[in-house]
Amino acid sequence: MPSLIDLRRRVRAVKNTQQITKAMKMVAASKLRRATERITAARPYAQQMQRVLGSVASRVASSAHPLLTVREPGPESRTLVIVVSADKGLCGSFNTNIIKAAGAYVLGSAQQCALGLVGRKGRDYFGRRGFTIAFDEIGVFQRLKYQDAQRIAQTAMDVFIKGDVDRVMLIYNEFRSVMSQRVIVDQLLPVARAAVDAAAATSKAEAASQVSQVDYLYEPSAQVIFDQLLPRYVEVQVYRALLESNAAFFAAQMTAMETATKNSAEMIGSLTLYMNKVRQAAITREIIEVVSGAQAL
């Protein structure tokens, strides 16, 4: 049986931990508010760009631009899988879910896969297990900027245009609510197939209307438009994935810290009750010893 001193130390340690988890919950809630504002502002632009580009890309041949090139899958095909995890833990199953989804995709793919890892947790996990890592980005979420998405998107576009990879996939956590995050596995390149699929998922009516469609008149030329529009599309989709993952992380962390704070309160109550029982037993034993000694005299 632990002594009263040990129990008091344990209660004090749990109370200190509770203060930390409560503070982390408040910090996460504050950062979540700003993160949700950013993703709410970015979603309409990204979704509209998907619809417009899906409509445009479905009307042209894949040879119109290098980013539209669709290569036939085969045993020698290569895929770049960009995995967006977090730099920190204490966020429940946030990192575990994204790592499981990425691992399942790579191990279940018939193609050769290389990983582009955004976030320290993903890099540490896959780096220790011998996966092929094409590049990694650490510390992006400390001050998330559009330039970070541009850098990651440019790396993906460069290896795709050179032919080093035949497809680029993007895996990230989508923010749905404070209590809910969903792992998304989306194709980023080639743009044509990815944009058309996204447009069809966004609006079935639009997808159905594309059965009988006419071509656009381009001013300036289609090549000039694609040179500007397609790289921007890739950058926006990467930026949206980073914003979604950032908001989902703070939501998961806030929920995890709230649960930890509640568990700490329950543990403090249980330890205090047990400590009172031990103290009462010690007092009772001392009284019995005094009474027995008095009777002996």
C-alpha positions as CSV (number, residue, x, y, z in Angstrom):
1,M,0.0,0.0,0.0
2,P,1.5,3.4,-1.0
3,S,2.1,5.9,1.8
4,L,0.3,9.2,2.2
5,I,3.3,11.1,1.0
6,D,3.4,9.1,-2.2
7,L,-0.3,9.6,-2.8
8,R,0.0,13.4,-2.2
9,R,2.9,13.5,-4.7
10,R,0.9,11.6,-7.3
11,V,-2.1,13.9,-6.8
12,R,0.1,16.9,-7.2
13,A,1.7,15.5,-10.4
14,V,-1.7,14.8,-11.9
15,K,-2.9,18.3,-11.1
16,N,0.2,19.8,-12.8
17,T,-0.5,17.6,-15.8
18,Q,-4.2,18.8,-15.8
19,Q,-3.1,22.4,-15.9
20,I,-0.9,21.7,-18.9
21,T,-3.6,19.9,-20.8
22,K,-6.1,22.7,-20.0
23,A,-3.7,25.3,-21.3
24,M,-3.0,23.3,-24.4
25,K,-6.7,23.0,-25.1
26,M,-7.2,26.7,-24.8
27,V,-4.2,27.4,-27.2
28,A,-5.5,24.8,-29.7
29,A,-9.0,26.3,-29.6
30,S,-7.6,29.8,-30.3
31,K,-5.4,28.5,-33.2
32,L,-8.4,26.5,-34.5
33,R,-10.5,29.5,-34.9
34,R,-7.9,31.2,-37.1
35,A,-7.3,28.0,-39.0
36,T,-11.0,27.5,-39.8
37,E,-11.3,31.1,-41.0
38,R,-8.5,30.5,-43.4
39,I,-9.8,27.2,-44.8
40,T,-13.4,28.7,-45.0
41,A,-12.0,31.5,-47.1
42,A,-9.9,29.2,-49.3
43,R,-12.4,26.5,-50.1
44,P,-14.8,28.4,-52.5
45,Y,-11.9,29.4,-54.7
46,A,-10.3,26.0,-54.7
47,Q,-13.7,24.3,-55.4
48,Q,-14.6,26.7,-58.2
49,M,-11.2,26.3,-59.8
50,Q,-11.7,22.5,-59.7
51,R,-15.1,22.9,-61.5
52,V,-13.8,25.3,-64.1
53,L,-10.6,23.4,-64.8
54,G,-12.4,20.1,-64.9
55,S,-14.7,21.5,-67.6
56,V,-11.8,23.0,-69.6
57,A,-9.5,19.9,-69.3
58,S,-12.2,17.5,-70.4
59,R,-12.4,19.4,-73.8
60,V,-8.8,19.1,-74.8
61,A,-6.3,16.3,-75.6
62,S,-3.9,15.2,-72.9
63,S,-1.1,16.4,-75.2
64,A,-2.2,20.0,-74.9
65,H,0.1,20.5,-71.8
66,P,2.7,18.4,-70.0
67,L,0.6,18.5,-66.8
68,L,-2.3,16.9,-68.6
69,T,-0.3,13.9,-69.9
70,V,-1.9,10.6,-68.9
71,R,0.5,7.7,-68.9
72,E,-0.7,4.1,-69.1
73,P,-0.2,2.3,-65.8
74,G,2.2,-0.7,-65.8
75,P,4.7,-2.5,-63.5
76,E,7.3,0.1,-64.2
77,S,5.0,3.0,-63.4
78,R,6.1,5.3,-60.6
79,T,3.9,7.3,-58.2
80,L,4.8,10.2,-56.0
81,V,2.7,10.1,-52.8
82,I,2.6,13.4,-50.9
83,V,1.6,12.7,-47.3
84,V,0.6,15.6,-45.1
85,S,1.0,14.8,-41.4
86,A,1.8,17.1,-38.4
87,D,5.0,18.2,-36.8
88,K,3.7,17.6,-33.3
89,G,1.8,14.9,-31.4
90,L,-0.7,15.0,-28.5
91,C,-3.5,15.1,-31.1
92,G,-5.3,11.7,-30.7
93,S,-5.3,9.5,-33.8
94,F,-4.6,12.4,-36.2
95,N,-1.2,11.3,-37.3
96,T,-2.0,7.6,-36.9
97,N,-4.9,7.7,-39.3
98,I,-2.9,9.5,-42.0
99,I,0.1,7.2,-41.6
100,K,-2.1,4.1,-41.9
101,A,-3.8,5.4,-45.0
102,A,-0.5,6.3,-46.7
103,G,1.1,3.0,-45.7
104,A,-1.9,1.0,-47.0
105,Y,-1.8,2.9,-50.3
106,V,1.9,2.4,-50.8
107,L,1.9,-1.3,-49.8
108,G,-1.3,-2.0,-51.8
109,S,-0.2,-0.2,-55.0
110,A,1.0,-2.2,-57.9
111,Q,3.3,0.7,-58.9
112,Q,6.6,1.9,-57.5
113,C,5.9,4.6,-54.9
114,A,8.1,7.4,-53.5
115,L,7.0,9.6,-50.7
116,G,6.9,13.3,-50.3
117,L,6.5,13.9,-46.6
118,V,5.1,17.1,-45.1
119,G,5.4,17.1,-41.4
120,R,7.8,15.6,-38.8
121,K,5.6,12.7,-37.7
122,G,5.3,11.2,-41.2
123,R,9.0,11.7,-41.9
124,D,10.0,10.0,-38.6
125,Y,7.7,7.1,-39.2
126,F,8.4,6.3,-42.8
127,G,12.1,7.2,-42.5
128,R,12.7,4.5,-39.9
129,R,11.0,1.8,-41.9
130,G,13.0,2.0,-45.1
131,F,10.4,3.6,-47.4
132,T,11.7,5.6,-50.5
133,I,11.5,9.3,-49.6
134,A,11.7,11.8,-52.5
135,F,11.6,14.9,-50.3
136,D,10.4,16.1,-46.9
137,E,9.2,19.4,-45.6
138,I,9.5,20.1,-41.8
139,G,8.2,23.1,-39.9
140,V,5.7,24.2,-42.6
141,F,2.9,24.6,-40.2
142,Q,4.7,27.0,-37.8
143,R,3.9,29.8,-40.2
144,L,1.9,28.4,-43.0
145,K,2.1,30.5,-46.2
146,Y,1.1,30.1,-49.8
147,Q,4.7,30.1,-50.7
148,D,5.1,26.7,-48.9
149,A,2.4,25.2,-51.1
150,Q,4.1,26.7,-54.2
151,R,7.4,25.1,-53.3
152,I,5.8,21.6,-52.7
153,A,3.7,21.9,-55.8
154,Q,6.6,23.0,-57.9
155,T,8.6,19.9,-56.8
156,A,5.7,17.6,-57.7
157,M,5.3,19.3,-61.1
158,D,9.0,19.1,-61.9
159,V,9.3,15.4,-61.4
160,F,6.1,14.7,-63.2
161,I,7.0,16.8,-66.3
162,K,10.5,15.2,-66.4
163,G,8.9,11.8,-66.4
164,D,10.4,10.7,-63.2
165,V,6.9,9.8,-61.9
166,D,3.8,9.0,-63.8
167,R,1.3,10.1,-61.2
168,V,1.2,12.3,-58.1
169,M,-1.2,11.5,-55.2
170,L,-2.0,13.7,-52.3
171,I,-3.0,12.2,-48.9
172,Y,-4.2,14.6,-46.1
173,N,-6.7,15.0,-43.3
174,E,-9.8,17.1,-44.3
175,F,-11.3,19.3,-41.6
176,R,-15.1,18.6,-41.3
177,S,-15.9,19.6,-37.7
178,V,-14.2,19.9,-34.3
179,M,-15.1,16.2,-33.7
180,S,-14.6,14.9,-37.2
181,Q,-11.7,14.7,-39.6
182,R,-11.6,12.6,-42.8
183,V,-8.5,11.2,-44.5
184,I,-8.5,12.2,-48.2
185,V,-6.6,10.2,-50.9
186,D,-6.7,12.4,-54.0
187,Q,-4.9,12.4,-57.4
188,L,-3.1,15.7,-58.0
189,L,-1.4,14.9,-61.3
190,P,-2.1,14.5,-64.1
191,V,-4.4,17.5,-63.8
192,A,-7.0,16.4,-66.3
193,R,-8.1,13.2,-64.6
194,A,-7.9,14.7,-61.2
195,A,-9.8,17.8,-62.0
196,V,-12.5,16.0,-63.9
197,D,-13.0,13.5,-61.1
198,A,-13.3,16.4,-58.6
199,A,-15.7,18.3,-60.8
200,A,-17.9,15.2,-61.2
201,A,-17.9,14.6,-57.4
202,T,-18.8,18.3,-56.8
203,S,-21.6,18.4,-59.3
204,K,-23.1,15.3,-60.9
205,A,-25.3,17.5,-63.0
206,E,-22.3,19.2,-64.6
207,A,-20.6,15.9,-65.2
208,A,-23.7,14.6,-67.0
209,S,-23.9,17.7,-69.1
210,Q,-20.4,17.1,-70.4
211,V,-21.7,14.2,-72.6
212,S,-22.6,16.6,-75.4
213,Q,-20.2,19.6,-75.1
214,V,-18.6,22.1,-77.4
215,D,-15.1,23.5,-77.3
216,Y,-14.2,26.9,-76.0
217,L,-12.7,29.8,-78.0
218,Y,-9.4,30.7,-76.3
219,E,-8.1,34.3,-76.1
220,P,-5.2,34.3,-75.8
221,S,-4.2,30.9,-77.0
222,A,-5.0,27.7,-75.1
223,Q,-1.3,27.1,-74.5
224,V,-0.9,30.5,-72.8
225,I,-4.0,29.9,-70.6
226,F,-2.9,26.4,-69.6
227,D,0.7,27.6,-68.8
228,Q,-0.8,30.0,-66.3
229,L,-3.9,28.1,-65.1
230,L,-2.6,24.5,-64.6
231,P,0.4,25.3,-62.3
232,R,-1.9,27.6,-60.3
233,Y,-4.4,24.8,-60.0
234,V,-1.8,22.4,-58.5
235,E,-0.6,25.1,-56.1
236,V,-4.1,25.9,-54.9
237,Q,-4.9,22.2,-54.3
238,V,-1.7,21.7,-52.3
239,Y,-2.4,24.9,-50.3
240,R,-5.9,23.8,-49.6
241,A,-4.6,20.4,-48.4
242,L,-2.2,22.1,-46.0
243,L,-4.9,24.4,-44.7
244,E,-7.3,21.5,-44.2
245,S,-4.7,19.5,-42.4
246,N,-3.7,22.4,-40.2
247,A,-7.3,23.0,-39.1
248,A,-7.9,19.3,-38.6
249,F,-4.8,19.1,-36.4
250,F,-5.9,21.8,-34.0
251,A,-9.4,20.3,-33.8
252,A,-7.9,16.9,-33.0
253,Q,-5.5,18.4,-30.5
254,M,-8.3,20.4,-28.8
255,T,-10.4,17.3,-28.5
256,A,-7.6,15.2,-27.2
257,M,-6.6,17.8,-24.6
258,E,-10.2,18.2,-23.4
259,T,-10.4,14.4,-23.0
260,A,-7.1,14.4,-21.1
261,T,-8.3,17.1,-18.8
262,K,-11.5,15.2,-18.0
263,N,-9.5,12.0,-17.4
264,S,-7.1,14.0,-15.1
265,A,-10.1,15.2,-13.0
266,E,-11.4,11.7,-12.7
267,M,-8.0,10.4,-11.7
268,I,-7.6,13.2,-9.1
269,G,-11.0,12.3,-7.6
270,S,-10.1,8.6,-7.4
271,L,-6.7,9.3,-5.9
272,T,-8.1,11.7,-3.4
273,L,-10.7,9.2,-2.3
274,Y,-8.1,6.5,-1.9
275,M,-5.8,8.9,-0.1
276,N,-8.6,9.7,2.4
277,K,-9.3,6.0,3.0
278,V,-5.6,5.4,3.7
279,R,-5.4,8.4,6.0
280,Q,-8.6,7.3,7.8
281,A,-7.1,3.8,8.2
282,A,-3.9,5.2,9.6
283,I,-5.8,7.3,12.1
284,T,-8.0,4.4,13.1
285,R,-4.9,2.2,13.6
286,E,-3.2,4.9,15.8
287,I,-6.4,5.2,17.9
288,I,-6.5,1.4,18.4
289,E,-2.8,1.4,19.4
290,V,-3.4,4.2,22.0
291,V,-6.5,2.4,23.4
292,S,-4.6,-0.9,23.6
293,G,-1.7,0.7,25.3
294,A,-4.0,2.4,27.8
295,Q,-5.7,-0.9,28.6
296,A,-2.4,-2.6,29.0
297,L,-1.4,0.0,31.7
